[in-house]
Amino acid sequence: MTDYETHDFDVIIVGAGGAGLRAAIEARARGLRTALVCKSLLGKAHTVMAEGGVAAALGNVYSEDNWKVHFRDTMRGGKMLNNWRMAQLHAQESPDRVRELEDWGALFDRTKTGLILQRDFGGHRYARLAHVGDRTGLELIRTLQQKAVADGIEVFMEVKVLRLLRDADGAVSGVVGYWRPSGEFVVFTAKAVVVATGGVGKSWMYTSNSWESTGDGHAMSLWAGADVIDMECVQFHPTGMVWPLSVRGILVTEGVRGDGGVLRNSEGTRFMFDYIPPMFAAETASTEEEGDKWYDDHTAGRRPPELLPRDEVARSINSEVKAGRGSPHGGVFLDIATRRSAEDIRRRLPSMYHQFKELAGVDITAEAMEVGPTCHYIMGGVRVDADSAATTVAGLFAAGEVAGGMHGANRLGGNSLSDLLVFGRRAGIGASEFASGRTGTVHVDEGEIEAAIEAAIAPFSLEGGENPYDIHHELQATMQSLVGIIRTGSELEEALEKLEKLEERATRVSVAGGRRYNPGWNLTTDLPSMLTVSKLTAQGALNRKESRGGHTRDDYPKPVAEMGEVNFVQRITAEADGEPGVGGTPSIRSISVTPEPILVMPDDLKALFEEAT
Amino acid sequence: MSEELNGTVGTNGASANGAAHAANGANGANGAGDQVTMRLWRGDATGGEFAEYVMPSQEGEVVLDVIHRVQATQAPDLACRWNCKAGKCGSCSAEINGRPALMCMTRMDTLPPGETVTVAPMRTFPILRDLVTDVSYNYEVAKRIPPFNPRAKTEDEVEAGGYRMQQIDVERSQEFRKCIECYLCQDVCHVIRDHEENKTAFAGPRFFARSAELEMHPLDVNDRRQLLQQEQGLGKCNITKCCTEVCPEHIKITDNAIIPLKERAVDAKYDPVAWLGRKILNRTKRTPAEAAANSPATGPAAVQPAVAVHGVPLAVEALPVPTNGSSPTGSGSNGSTAHGDGPLPTSDEAPAAEDAPAS
């Protein structure tokens, strides 16, 4: 059997993006022995790529703003599928979480009176996003990283976690993984584990996500017995780069539209005026003139349709391209050059300026950008208790993108960074309280450890097997073409068949070289997660026979009221057919799906929606 | 040199419709339809060599794209660290044709047409494997920077719910907070690039920028100047500006961080009266009482965190520095990246910026 080292902590946090760092800071502040385990170097997690801002009803720009308005915007943006309690806590607590960052050294852009400046974003009634130019995620992660270092939190970098470990009673008691630099295995035992592993975008071909977004936390939690919800709700951000092909999918911040940028088709038409849905008609401008006035004064006109929620804008772009009115490389035009001065653009959108200049040779102060939808975010995730971030498995907590419910069927821009802060902190508290109450020595199952290790190194002893890169590419092609922005029943069924075939092939991968910093091998250990989350999304999408938020069915183009009352809950059905999947994980064939009622919102919160126009 | 360095990731004004090659036809060899030869360092701390991979060219690609295709088709175990592929995380730092750069932001069609593209790991850090280096030195230095220590909120600020700072006052520090921690500035800095022994007493440009950020932060009340001089080796920097040249975020590290820090540190060292005066007159930083409470004698040194960052062996002792015989920048048939031939400083006498070859 293969050797491994062990470490013991009170709380282990898997993932060092915004949610993981915030959870660690909280657990450490409560005096628990806390460690962060992350797949990359500290400070490189996907949070670093967030651009536009962090949403919080600070009321610094529009004093009319408050948590109730933010709550209502979030629920409507999520097409009411959200866990209302999460949306409430998020709206109530995000202002304090943002101000706290400032106490830790963050430097947001300022209003004239010296307070934190806020910018407009889609779906938010008021200018609400605290930001630093268009690099807000970097500010957030660096602030939290520096705070974590100052607090003396232990960080285990470049460790890939393979599996959650449980004790005899089924409580999560640790994790097993390996050091990527050395290939040596490592076990962490803990009284509580927080997964904060982010998203799943790397199962799609065109995505704004970094390589780490392989759905490890979603998959590991599912394998450990946790419920997962809403996995069909995937957000395709309307504006990713489309050219050159090598950068296709890289994010173009919504801040471009928030700061005045507009979308045009090949005929030069601001086509979003043709796609205003009834739900938002009352608050959306009906003419260009009216929309343009709104930028300077939100009381002078209604908001332009370019700032509808992301699902609406992404679908509209998709329709324009399909109708033959797209840009040369299959997107549409995003124009800020004719709307703002070059100096303004460079000051407010410096990263976008450099990104287009350096990667596409486009000067966005002089010409329009070509943009199109890119796989960006998964609203679905591990089912959690809103207040404590506890999953349905004892000892396991989830926060950030890996947790489901907060954003319903569609997330508003800026609500992700605030989600990380609010629920990262809550997960830190939840895990700390659970760990403090857990008595006795934590035991893990040696058999689980050995099985995970043996499965991980098995590809080294198989010669002439499948190339893991080929399987990954085929998985991405499958998800892109069959489980993309617009779905149909027949294609989803085809996708599910293909995924099972890919899973079967993935059990026969071969790896060359040794275990030290070997990306081919590392990929084989990411494939089980990627296949699992792909199955979750395709299966959820097949079952949700309606269109809602980020989930659009060509064969069921409208929302269905009864469907809005349920979450599709997925879990592993014990011993479904006995055959294991890739790397000894449960086969994707053993995943079941059940509709279960959503949480019912209390009347006082319901009243907020009746008051609203 | 800055023009040319920036030019390695610039595009000669090409537009989005693929005119890059038309506008700059000579670059076509690294564009679509042809082949490109990639010469990549393969090896570890004990030694290694360059290996050549011939790949079909594809339009609009960056160096990292080609490396990914090499992994997928020819060398599945080729080690390469990366994350975002969008110039935002600072993971994929390497030396491309001898020049420190991000692989994800270096377009193939900006490199010399028809010539082999050489990619080596950063030389200043121990090699883990292939293109991946052990950058833990930087994480160790980060722990020794006294943390942010804000002044108390005023009554007005408590009521307003947050600090009041003017945009103009936050912008100086914001420049340094653009840093993506790619460590290219650390890599190029000759103080440690060719003097391993300096690593124990030298923070490097990245962390001078961090200290400058905190020194100029409108809220921070720590005084970091003595520490910078005595423990972080600020004086060793002889302002050759190599760090500024390679910064992918275009932070003016030398002009805006290091030189102002040197001036402040000198003031603190030789003129305590002037130092105290500055403290009192500095309009946003601190009151005289706070300044006294945070004087160098009682201030920052006491706030050293004891942090363990695990992962890779500690840089300095555990892994031998590659000798010229095994170093990726010191061997190989093509001399274009050989030690001393490239644009990088190789001794205390850093070459003038103009020495860099045009790309």
Chai-1 contact restraints between the chains, C-beta under 6 A:
chainA,res_idxA,chainB,res_idxB,connection_type,confidence,min_distance_angstrom,max_distance_angstrom,comment,restraint_id
A,S40,B,N83,contact,1.0,0.0,6.0,A-B,restraint_1
A,G43,B,E181,contact,1.0,0.0,6.0,A-B,restraint_2
A,K44,B,N83,contact,1.0,0.0,6.0,A-B,restraint_3
A,K44,B,C89,contact,1.0,0.0,6.0,A-B,restraint_4
A,K44,B,S91,contact,1.0,0.0,6.0,A-B,restraint_5
A,V48,B,K88,contact,1.0,0.0,6.0,A-B,restraint_6
A,V48,B,C89,contact,1.0,0.0,6.0,A-B,restraint_7
A,M49,B,C84,contact,1.0,0.0,6.0,A-B,restraint_8
A,M49,B,K88,contact,1.0,0.0,6.0,A-B,restraint_9
A,R99,B,G162,contact,1.0,0.0,6.0,A-B,restraint_10
A,E102,B,G162,contact,1.0,0.0,6.0,A-B,restraint_11
A,E102,B,Y163,contact,1.0,0.0,6.0,A-B,restraint_12
A,G105,B,F148,contact,1.0,0.0,6.0,A-B,restraint_13
A,L107,B,V170,contact,1.0,0.0,6.0,A-B,restraint_14
A,L107,B,S173,contact,1.0,0.0,6.0,A-B,restraint_15
A,L107,B,Q174,contact,1.0,0.0,6.0,A-B,restraint_16
A,R110,B,M165,contact,1.0,0.0,6.0,A-B,restraint_17
A,R110,B,Q167,contact,1.0,0.0,6.0,A-B,restraint_18
A,G114,B,R164,contact,1.0,0.0,6.0,A-B,restraint_19
A,G114,B,M165,contact,1.0,0.0,6.0,A-B,restraint_20
A,G114,B,Q166,contact,1.0,0.0,6.0,A-B,restraint_21
A,L115,B,G162,contact,1.0,0.0,6.0,A-B,restraint_22
A,V149,B,A142,contact,1.0,0.0,6.0,A-B,restraint_23
A,V149,B,K143,contact,1.0,0.0,6.0,A-B,restraint_24
A,V149,B,V307,contact,1.0,0.0,6.0,A-B,restraint_25
A,A150,B,P147,contact,1.0,0.0,6.0,A-B,restraint_26
A,A150,B,P305,contact,1.0,0.0,6.0,A-B,restraint_27
A,G152,B,P305,contact,1.0,0.0,6.0,A-B,restraint_28
A,G152,B,A306,contact,1.0,0.0,6.0,A-B,restraint_29
A,G152,B,V307,contact,1.0,0.0,6.0,A-B,restraint_30
A,E154,B,A308,contact,1.0,0.0,6.0,A-B,restraint_31
A,V155,B,V309,contact,1.0,0.0,6.0,A-B,restraint_32
A,F156,B,H310,contact,1.0,0.0,6.0,A-B,restraint_33
A,M157,B,G311,contact,1.0,0.0,6.0,A-B,restraint_34
A,E158,B,G311,contact,1.0,0.0,6.0,A-B,restraint_35
A,P181,B,L128,contact,1.0,0.0,6.0,A-B,restraint_36
A,P181,B,V312,contact,1.0,0.0,6.0,A-B,restraint_37
A,S210,B,N83,contact,1.0,0.0,6.0,A-B,restraint_38
A,S210,B,C84,contact,1.0,0.0,6.0,A-B,restraint_39
A,W243,B,A16,contact,1.0,0.0,6.0,A-B,restraint_40
A,P244,B,E59,contact,1.0,0.0,6.0,A-B,restraint_41
A,P244,B,G60,contact,1.0,0.0,6.0,A-B,restraint_42
A,S246,B,G60,contact,1.0,0.0,6.0,A-B,restraint_43
A,S246,B,E61,contact,1.0,0.0,6.0,A-B,restraint_44
A,S246,B,D65,contact,1.0,0.0,6.0,A-B,restraint_45
A,I250,B,A86,contact,1.0,0.0,6.0,A-B,restraint_46
A,P328,B,N17,contact,1.0,0.0,6.0,A-B,restraint_47
A,E358,B,V9,contact,1.0,0.0,6.0,A-B,restraint_48
A,E358,B,M105,contact,1.0,0.0,6.0,A-B,restraint_49
A,A360,B,A16,contact,1.0,0.0,6.0,A-B,restraint_50
A,G361,B,T11,contact,1.0,0.0,6.0,A-B,restraint_51
A,G361,B,A14,contact,1.0,0.0,6.0,A-B,restraint_52
A,G361,B,A20,contact,1.0,0.0,6.0,A-B,restraint_53
A,V362,B,A16,contact,1.0,0.0,6.0,A-B,restraint_54
A,E370,B,A16,contact,1.0,0.0,6.0,A-B,restraint_55
A,Y469,B,A72,contact,1.0,0.0,6.0,A-B,restraint_56
A,A512,B,P76,contact,1.0,0.0,6.0,A-B,restraint_57
A,A512,B,D77,contact,1.0,0.0,6.0,A-B,restraint_58
A,G513,B,D77,contact,1.0,0.0,6.0,A-B,restraint_59
A,R516,B,R129,contact,1.0,0.0,6.0,A-B,restraint_60
A,Y517,B,A79,contact,1.0,0.0,6.0,A-B,restraint_61
A,Y517,B,L128,contact,1.0,0.0,6.0,A-B,restraint_62
A,Y517,B,R129,contact,1.0,0.0,6.0,A-B,restraint_63
A,Y517,B,V132,contact,1.0,0.0,6.0,A-B,restraint_64
A,N518,B,D77,contact,1.0,0.0,6.0,A-B,restraint_65
A,G520,B,P76,contact,1.0,0.0,6.0,A-B,restraint_66
A,G520,B,D77,contact,1.0,0.0,6.0,A-B,restraint_67
